[in-house]
Amino acid sequence: MSRRHVRLSNQLGDLAAALERVEAFDASVAPLIGTIRRFLIPRLTDPPPPLVVVVVGSTGAGKSTLVNSLAGSAVSKPGVLRPTTNESVVWTSTAHAGRMWPGKVVVGDHPLAGSVALIDTPDLDSDVVEHSRRAMEALALADAVVFVTTSSRYGDAAPWEVLQTVAGKPLVVVVNRLQTRASGARNDLAARLRGLGLGSVPVLTISEQRIDPERGRLSPQSVQRLAGVLKEWASASPTLRAQALEGAVDDLAIGLGALLERLEEQSARAARAAKEVAAAYESGWEAINAMTPPAAPPRKRRWMSRRKADLGTRAGRVVDAADRAASVAGNALKSNGFSVSADLQTASRHTADELSRHFTETNGSDQGGPDTDAIRLILEEDRQRFFERLILLPDGVLERLHNGADLIGDFDWRSV
């Protein structure tokens, strides 16, 4: 590995670390992190990988059975319960088993495993969010894609949305368990693909057949054409890997650009809201401070009874001022696109009560008056709760993201 690639790998690692700081409040950046850590960096630091073929599809489409049939062994456990596959399962050779793969690794000695890494994934349309996330994570590593569906599930929306995201990669569609009376499904599916600009994508069919529960595999003849496609892909793997790398870099550049635009807009809103919240509480403090009498010296304690006469009125005004500050702060958050939760409103209500109690107790005690420092501290704690609702990036993160975006755009990826 050249020094240039080492330096690039380190810079990509810093970009991924910056994205992980963002991930704490924006989970949508997870695919970007996965592309960097599981796809780009290994391509720079590890020996050339096998061609990565990811098998995706709808619930119950028979993905695991298909993978087992291609491998000629039990790689991924099929079953009638849905969902069956809870994590990605990677079938590859011993030589590539130690790479950073998503999920469980199963080593095979089949000739195909030496040139192709086959990844069986959870369902794209699973009711379990984590399952679809894992499928998308694996898909980000793909050099080529096998999409598996059935005559009864090929119209499902979620898989079609995913198909559009892999349009630039080699793709084959397999209609599994095709029944004789559903032969028109293949033509309808082909028409849908043409509508997405994927008319050149091959559509393979596998007829409905009895599967031996002990073997859990289709007949060799059923997967012969698909195995042939995989071999063709493997023979062209340098070209396909280069295309996948180019596509991944382009997607990452687009994703980073959209993220930076969103974060900058969000940071501007957060800064504006923070300024308005600070002004609201400063105004509240000034109002409360103006109605807080100075402490009475010992020799004037005989006039304390007069000061206590309007104690209830003053305490009520303190509560009103605190409530007004919290209300203005809450409106500042809402008008700038941030939510105000019920617990924040409850906490502000408790702050107002605490101020009233403090004002009453100290104004009616031998201390001679409220402790203004304590009052300011109570208000400061409430203001801080509003600040915590604002999504503010840690120092330096936005700059690191900009540097990373420039790196992605400027580097000559053809040298990788």
C-alpha positions as CSV (number, residue, x, y, z in Angstrom):
1,M,0.0,0.0,0.0
2,S,1.4,3.4,-1.0
3,R,2.0,6.3,1.4
4,R,-0.7,8.2,-0.6
5,H,-3.2,5.5,0.1
6,V,-2.2,5.3,3.8
7,R,-2.7,9.1,4.1
8,L,-6.1,8.9,2.3
9,S,-7.2,6.0,4.6
10,N,-6.4,8.1,7.7
11,Q,-8.2,11.1,6.2
12,L,-11.3,8.9,5.5
13,G,-11.1,7.6,9.1
14,D,-11.2,11.2,10.4
15,L,-14.2,11.9,8.1
16,A,-16.0,8.8,9.5
17,A,-15.3,9.8,13.0
18,A,-16.8,13.3,12.3
19,L,-19.9,11.6,10.9
20,E,-20.1,9.4,14.0
21,R,-20.4,12.6,16.1
22,V,-23.3,13.7,13.9
23,E,-24.9,10.2,14.1
24,A,-25.6,10.8,17.8
25,F,-28.6,13.0,16.7
26,D,-29.0,12.1,13.0
27,A,-29.1,8.3,12.4
28,S,-29.5,8.9,8.6
29,V,-25.7,9.3,8.3
30,A,-25.1,5.6,9.2
31,P,-25.0,4.5,5.5
32,L,-22.3,7.1,4.8
33,I,-20.2,5.8,7.7
34,G,-20.7,2.2,6.5
35,T,-19.5,3.2,3.0
36,I,-16.3,4.7,4.4
37,R,-15.4,2.1,7.0
38,R,-16.6,-1.1,5.3
39,F,-16.1,-0.2,1.7
40,L,-13.6,2.6,0.9
41,I,-11.0,2.1,3.6
42,P,-10.7,-1.7,3.1
43,R,-10.3,-1.1,-0.6
44,L,-7.3,1.1,0.2
45,T,-5.7,-1.0,2.9
46,D,-6.6,-4.7,2.2
47,P,-5.6,-7.0,-0.6
48,P,-8.0,-7.0,-3.6
49,P,-11.4,-8.4,-2.4
50,P,-13.5,-10.9,-4.1
51,L,-16.5,-9.6,-6.1
52,V,-19.1,-8.8,-3.5
53,V,-22.6,-10.0,-4.6
54,V,-25.4,-9.0,-2.3
55,V,-28.7,-11.0,-2.3
56,V,-31.7,-8.9,-1.3
57,G,-35.4,-9.2,-1.6
58,S,-38.9,-9.3,0.0
59,T,-40.0,-11.3,3.0
60,G,-40.3,-15.0,2.2
61,A,-38.8,-14.7,-1.3
62,G,-36.4,-17.6,-0.6
63,K,-33.1,-15.7,-0.5
64,S,-31.5,-18.1,2.0
65,T,-32.6,-21.2,0.0
66,L,-31.1,-19.6,-3.1
67,V,-27.8,-18.9,-1.5
68,N,-27.6,-22.4,-0.1
69,S,-28.3,-23.8,-3.5
70,L,-25.6,-21.7,-5.2
71,A,-23.1,-22.7,-2.5
72,G,-24.1,-26.4,-2.5
73,S,-24.1,-26.4,1.3
74,A,-26.0,-25.0,4.3
75,V,-24.8,-21.4,4.5
76,S,-27.9,-19.6,5.7
77,K,-30.8,-21.2,7.6
78,P,-34.1,-21.0,5.7
79,G,-37.5,-21.5,7.4
80,V,-41.2,-20.8,7.3
81,L,-41.2,-18.3,10.2
82,R,-40.9,-14.7,9.1
83,P,-38.5,-13.1,9.2
84,T,-36.0,-16.0,9.1
85,T,-32.7,-14.2,8.4
86,N,-32.0,-11.7,11.3
87,E,-28.5,-10.8,10.2
88,S,-26.4,-10.8,7.1
89,V,-24.6,-14.0,6.3
90,V,-21.4,-13.9,4.2
91,W,-20.3,-16.9,2.2
92,T,-16.7,-16.6,1.1
93,S,-13.4,-18.5,0.9
94,T,-10.9,-18.9,3.7
95,A,-8.6,-16.4,2.1
96,H,-11.2,-13.6,2.5
97,A,-12.9,-14.7,5.7
98,G,-10.9,-12.2,7.8
99,R,-12.1,-9.1,6.0
100,M,-14.5,-6.6,7.7
101,W,-17.8,-8.2,6.7
102,P,-21.2,-7.2,7.9
103,G,-22.6,-10.2,9.9
104,K,-21.8,-13.8,10.2
105,V,-19.1,-15.4,8.0
106,V,-19.4,-18.9,6.6
107,V,-16.4,-20.3,4.8
108,G,-16.9,-22.5,1.7
109,D,-14.5,-24.5,-0.5
110,H,-16.8,-24.2,-3.6
111,P,-14.8,-22.8,-6.6
112,L,-17.2,-19.9,-6.8
113,A,-16.3,-18.8,-3.2
114,G,-12.8,-18.0,-4.3
115,S,-13.9,-15.3,-6.7
116,V,-17.3,-14.2,-5.3
117,A,-18.4,-13.3,-1.8
118,L,-22.2,-13.9,-1.5
119,I,-24.1,-12.0,1.2
120,D,-27.5,-13.2,2.2
121,T,-29.4,-10.3,3.9
122,P,-32.5,-9.8,6.1
123,D,-35.7,-8.8,4.4
124,L,-35.9,-5.3,2.9
125,D,-39.5,-5.0,3.9
126,S,-39.2,-6.5,7.4
127,D,-41.4,-5.1,10.2
128,V,-38.2,-5.1,12.3
129,V,-36.4,-1.8,11.4
130,E,-33.0,-3.2,12.4
131,H,-33.4,-6.0,9.7
132,S,-33.9,-3.6,6.8
133,R,-31.0,-1.4,8.2
134,R,-28.7,-4.4,8.1
135,A,-29.8,-5.2,4.5
136,M,-29.0,-1.7,3.4
137,E,-25.7,-1.8,5.2
138,A,-24.7,-4.9,3.2
139,L,-26.0,-3.4,0.0
140,A,-23.6,-0.5,0.4
141,L,-20.7,-3.0,0.0
142,A,-22.1,-4.5,-3.2
143,D,-20.2,-4.7,-6.5
144,A,-23.3,-6.5,-7.9
145,V,-26.8,-7.3,-6.7
146,V,-29.2,-10.3,-7.0
147,F,-32.8,-9.2,-6.3
148,V,-35.1,-12.1,-5.3
149,T,-38.8,-11.9,-5.4
150,T,-41.9,-14.1,-6.1
151,S,-44.9,-13.9,-8.3
152,S,-47.0,-12.8,-5.4
153,R,-44.5,-10.3,-3.9
154,Y,-42.8,-8.6,-6.8
155,G,-45.2,-5.6,-6.6
156,D,-44.2,-4.7,-3.0
157,A,-43.1,-1.0,-2.8
158,A,-40.1,-1.2,-0.5
159,P,-37.9,-3.4,-2.6
160,W,-38.6,-1.3,-5.7
161,E,-37.5,1.8,-3.9
162,V,-34.2,0.0,-3.1
163,L,-33.8,-1.2,-6.7
164,Q,-33.6,2.4,-7.8
165,T,-30.7,3.0,-5.5
166,V,-28.6,0.2,-7.1
167,A,-29.4,1.1,-10.7
168,G,-25.7,1.8,-11.5
169,K,-24.5,-1.7,-10.4
170,P,-24.8,-5.0,-12.2
171,L,-28.2,-6.4,-11.3
172,V,-30.1,-9.6,-11.9
173,V,-33.7,-10.2,-10.9
174,V,-34.8,-13.7,-9.8
175,V,-38.5,-14.6,-9.7
176,N,-38.6,-17.5,-7.3
177,R,-41.3,-20.1,-6.8
178,L,-43.0,-19.1,-10.1
179,Q,-46.3,-21.1,-10.5
180,T,-47.6,-22.0,-13.9
181,R,-50.7,-19.9,-13.5
182,A,-48.6,-16.9,-12.7
183,S,-46.5,-16.9,-15.8
184,G,-47.6,-13.4,-16.7
185,A,-45.8,-12.1,-13.7
186,R,-42.5,-12.2,-15.5
187,N,-43.7,-10.0,-18.3
188,D,-45.3,-7.5,-15.8
189,L,-42.0,-7.4,-13.9
190,A,-40.0,-6.8,-17.0
191,A,-42.4,-3.9,-17.8
192,R,-41.8,-2.4,-14.4
193,L,-38.1,-2.6,-14.8
194,R,-38.3,-0.8,-18.2
195,G,-40.3,1.9,-16.4
196,L,-37.3,2.4,-14.1
197,G,-34.8,2.5,-16.9
198,L,-33.7,-1.0,-16.0
199,G,-35.0,-2.7,-19.1
200,S,-31.6,-4.4,-19.8
201,V,-31.6,-6.2,-16.4
202,P,-32.0,-9.9,-16.9
203,V,-35.0,-11.6,-15.3
204,L,-34.5,-15.2,-14.3
205,T,-37.3,-17.5,-13.1
206,I,-37.3,-20.6,-10.8
207,S,-40.4,-22.7,-10.9
208,E,-42.3,-23.8,-7.8
209,Q,-40.8,-27.1,-6.6
210,R,-40.6,-29.3,-3.6
211,I,-37.5,-28.7,-1.4
212,D,-36.0,-31.4,0.7
213,P,-36.2,-30.1,4.2
214,E,-33.0,-31.9,5.2
215,R,-30.9,-30.3,2.4
216,G,-32.8,-27.0,2.2
217,R,-31.7,-26.5,-1.4
218,L,-33.2,-26.2,-4.9
219,S,-32.1,-28.5,-7.7
220,P,-28.8,-27.7,-9.3
221,Q,-30.6,-27.1,-12.6
222,S,-32.8,-24.5,-11.0
223,V,-29.8,-22.2,-10.2
224,Q,-27.7,-23.0,-13.2
225,R,-28.4,-19.8,-15.1
226,L,-27.9,-17.7,-12.0
227,A,-24.6,-19.4,-11.3
228,G,-23.6,-18.6,-14.9
229,V,-24.3,-14.9,-14.3
230,L,-22.2,-14.9,-11.2
231,K,-19.3,-16.6,-13.0
232,E,-19.6,-13.9,-15.8
233,W,-19.5,-11.2,-13.2
234,A,-16.5,-12.8,-11.5
235,S,-14.5,-12.9,-14.7
236,A,-15.1,-9.2,-15.1
237,S,-14.5,-8.4,-11.4
238,P,-11.8,-5.8,-11.8
239,T,-14.0,-3.7,-14.1
240,L,-17.1,-4.3,-11.9
241,R,-15.2,-3.4,-8.7
242,A,-13.9,-0.2,-10.3
243,Q,-17.5,0.7,-11.3
244,A,-18.8,0.0,-7.8
245,L,-16.0,2.1,-6.3
246,E,-16.9,5.0,-8.6
247,G,-20.6,4.6,-7.8
248,A,-19.9,4.5,-4.0
249,V,-17.7,7.6,-4.2
250,D,-20.4,9.5,-6.2
251,D,-23.1,8.5,-3.7
252,L,-20.9,9.5,-0.8
253,A,-20.2,12.9,-2.4
254,I,-23.9,13.5,-2.9
255,G,-24.8,12.3,0.6
256,L,-22.1,14.5,2.2
257,G,-23.3,17.5,0.1
258,A,-26.9,17.1,1.2
259,L,-25.8,16.5,4.9
260,L,-23.6,19.6,4.9
261,E,-26.4,21.7,3.5
262,R,-28.8,20.3,6.1
263,L,-26.4,20.8,9.0
264,E,-25.5,24.4,8.0
265,E,-29.1,25.3,7.8
266,Q,-29.8,23.5,11.1
267,S,-26.9,25.2,12.8
268,A,-28.1,28.6,11.6
269,R,-31.5,27.9,13.1
270,A,-30.0,26.6,16.3
271,A,-27.8,29.7,16.7
272,R,-30.9,32.0,16.1
273,A,-33.0,30.1,18.6
274,A,-30.1,30.1,21.2
275,K,-29.9,33.9,20.8
276,E,-33.6,34.3,21.3
277,V,-33.6,31.9,24.3
278,A,-30.8,33.8,26.0
279,A,-32.6,37.1,25.4
280,A,-35.8,35.7,26.9
281,Y,-34.1,34.7,30.1
282,E,-32.1,37.8,30.4
283,S,-35.3,39.8,30.1
284,G,-36.8,37.5,32.8
285,W,-33.9,38.0,35.1
286,E,-34.1,41.8,34.7
287,A,-37.8,41.8,35.5
288,I,-37.3,39.6,38.6
289,N,-34.3,41.6,39.8
290,A,-36.2,44.8,39.5
291,M,-38.9,43.6,41.9
292,T,-36.4,42.1,44.4
293,P,-35.9,44.4,47.4
294,P,-32.5,44.9,48.9
295,A,-31.7,43.0,52.1
296,A,-32.8,44.9,55.2
297,P,-30.1,45.8,57.7
298,P,-30.6,44.7,61.3
299,R,-31.6,48.1,62.5
300,K,-34.4,48.3,60.0
301,R,-36.0,44.9,60.8
302,R,-38.8,46.6,62.5
303,W,-40.1,47.6,59.1
304,M,-40.1,44.1,57.8
305,S,-43.8,43.7,58.4
306,R,-44.4,46.4,55.9
307,R,-42.3,44.6,53.3
308,K,-44.2,41.4,53.9
309,A,-47.5,43.0,53.1
310,D,-47.1,42.8,49.4
311,L,-45.2,39.5,49.5
312,G,-47.8,37.5,47.7
313,T,-48.1,40.0,44.9
314,R,-44.4,40.0,44.4
315,A,-44.1,36.3,44.4
316,G,-46.8,36.1,41.8
317,R,-45.0,38.5,39.6
318,V,-41.8,36.4,39.9
319,V,-43.7,33.4,38.7
320,D,-45.2,35.4,35.9
321,A,-41.7,36.6,34.8
322,A,-40.3,33.1,34.9
323,D,-43.3,31.7,33.0
324,R,-43.0,34.5,30.4
325,A,-39.3,33.7,29.9
326,A,-40.0,30.0,29.4
327,S,-42.9,30.7,27.0
328,V,-40.8,33.1,24.9
329,A,-37.9,30.5,24.9
330,G,-40.3,27.7,23.9
331,N,-41.7,29.8,21.0
332,A,-38.2,30.5,19.9
333,L,-37.5,26.8,19.7
334,K,-40.7,26.1,17.8
335,S,-40.4,28.9,15.3
336,N,-36.9,27.7,14.4
337,G,-38.0,24.1,13.9
338,F,-37.1,22.5,17.3
339,S,-39.6,20.6,19.5
340,V,-40.6,21.5,23.0
341,S,-41.3,18.3,24.9
342,A,-43.8,18.0,27.8
343,D,-40.9,17.3,30.2
344,L,-39.3,20.6,29.3
345,Q,-42.5,22.4,30.0
346,T,-42.9,20.6,33.3
347,A,-39.3,21.5,34.3
348,S,-40.0,25.1,33.5
349,R,-43.1,25.0,35.6
350,H,-41.1,23.6,38.5
351,T,-38.5,26.4,38.0
352,A,-41.2,29.0,38.4
353,D,-42.5,27.3,41.6
354,E,-38.9,27.1,42.9
355,L,-38.4,30.8,42.3
356,S,-41.6,31.7,44.0
357,R,-40.8,29.5,47.0
358,H,-37.3,30.9,47.3
359,F,-38.6,34.5,46.9
360,T,-41.3,33.9,49.6
361,E,-39.0,32.1,52.1
362,T,-36.1,34.5,51.9
363,N,-38.3,37.6,51.8
364,G,-40.1,36.5,54.9
365,S,-37.0,35.4,56.9
366,D,-34.4,37.0,59.0
367,Q,-32.2,37.1,55.9
368,G,-34.0,40.3,55.0
369,G,-34.4,39.5,51.3
370,P,-34.0,37.0,48.4
371,D,-30.6,35.9,47.3
372,T,-30.2,37.4,43.9
373,D,-27.3,35.1,43.0
374,A,-29.5,32.0,43.8
375,I,-32.4,33.4,41.7
376,R,-30.1,33.9,38.7
377,L,-28.7,30.4,39.1
378,I,-32.2,28.9,39.1
379,L,-33.0,30.8,35.9
380,E,-29.7,29.8,34.3
381,E,-30.4,26.1,34.9
382,D,-33.8,26.5,33.2
383,R,-32.2,28.3,30.3
384,Q,-29.7,25.5,29.9
385,R,-32.4,23.0,29.6
386,F,-33.7,24.9,26.5
387,F,-30.2,25.1,25.1
388,E,-29.9,21.3,25.4
389,R,-32.8,20.9,23.1
390,L,-30.9,22.7,20.3
391,I,-28.8,20.4,18.1
392,L,-25.5,22.1,18.1
393,L,-22.5,20.4,16.4
394,P,-19.4,19.9,18.5
395,D,-16.6,22.4,17.7
396,G,-14.7,21.5,14.6
397,V,-17.1,18.8,13.3
398,L,-18.5,21.0,10.5
399,E,-15.0,21.9,9.3
400,R,-13.9,18.3,9.3
401,L,-17.0,17.4,7.2
402,H,-16.2,20.1,4.7
403,N,-12.6,18.9,4.5
404,G,-13.8,15.3,4.0
405,A,-16.2,16.4,1.2
406,D,-13.3,18.2,-0.6
407,L,-11.2,15.1,-0.2
408,I,-13.9,12.9,-1.8
409,G,-14.3,15.3,-4.7
410,D,-10.6,16.0,-5.4
411,F,-9.0,12.5,-5.1
412,D,-8.3,10.5,-8.2
413,W,-10.1,7.3,-7.3
414,R,-9.0,5.6,-10.5
415,S,-5.7,5.0,-8.8
416,V,-7.2,2.8,-6.1
